[in-house]
Amino acid sequence: MQNLRGINSKLISSFKESKLCQLIKENPDRLLACIRNNAIGIYYNADRIAMVSLAKDGNLKCEINSYYLSDFYLRENKDTREAGIDETHVPADIVTSFEKIKKNSDLRSTPEKKAQQALVSATNANKDSAWVCIDIEYRQSTKAQSTLVEANRFTGRFDIIAISKEKPYRIAIIELKYNDAAIGGKSGVVKHLRVCLNLTRRNI
């Protein structure tokens, strides 16, 4: 199966020099950067607010939904939120619009999402932790599974992926549920456990 968690050195070096990277370093408890397929997902409230990659000219570009850059948070009716369209910006636009982005993300956030982000941030900031969280909102691409028959494709997602810091390295698949109402139902713990058991049987 194709690995869609790679990233090239040019993207890494360019991102390190960007103001957006500096913003993330200054807000380790609020912002996360996760590697995607030659891209970097920026998360706030466990909500992906932007995707950073290299444009054809070699410069960084940011894909962000226009919802986050709108003045929606100023509107009275917050129950009629509609997704915007994906737009291409430069990293500096994300930095200068960060307060607006935060407010719009807060409108659609849930206590569970906030707890998810807090768990990852606290774990990675704890030098004594035996684990480091390497991904959030993990989902295996269906494109990477194109060679598999449909019955064997995995289309689920997990909240957090962590790896142990010392050998023998272990992987933890974490599904965070905020209260007992999340035990059953189509998104409950029971269903996720069944998915994990099926994956183990199939050795995926």
Phi, psi and omega in degrees: 000134181297137179274119181253030178242023180272164180206141183267160186294328179296316179296318180300310183295320180293319181293320180300330183272355185276157176292334180293319177298319179296322178298320180294318179297327181280346182229057184295340180271354183237332184240143177229147175241122182238137182284133173240203181282095183054040178206167179233119178274131178257124184242137172225131187060031186056027182241120182288112183265341180198157176233120184258133178209181179264132175281172181298333180277002177091356178269161179287144173227151180238123173267123181217141179288137183299341178305317185290335183262002182275175175263030184301323184298346178274347182285154182283319184271101182267002182266001181242036180297137177231139179294144178270207179245153179287132180236155178256127180227175173263157182306325181299330179295325179291321181294312183290337181256014187301318181297319178293318180299316179301313183297319179289324177293321179300328180296327184255001182283160177235160176304324180295317180296318179295321178294323179299312180295319181296321180297314180296313182298316181293321180295313183289335179277346182272106182295337181272355179292141178279356185233155171228132180276126185249350181204151179226143184055051182291134175214126180285125182297136175290334177297322180290344182252021185298337181276352181268149174291153187304323183295337182258005181276143179257119183244007180280180177217158178231151186293313188219140171243128180233157178226144180289150185279340184237155178288150355287128185295137178235150179249134177247128174258115189246127175242112184268128176239132190278329179209177185292347178289346183264014181286315182254199180080178186289343178245015185279173181298320182303314180296318181296323178295321179295321178297316179299318179297320179295320179296320180296317180296327181271356180060038177266000000 
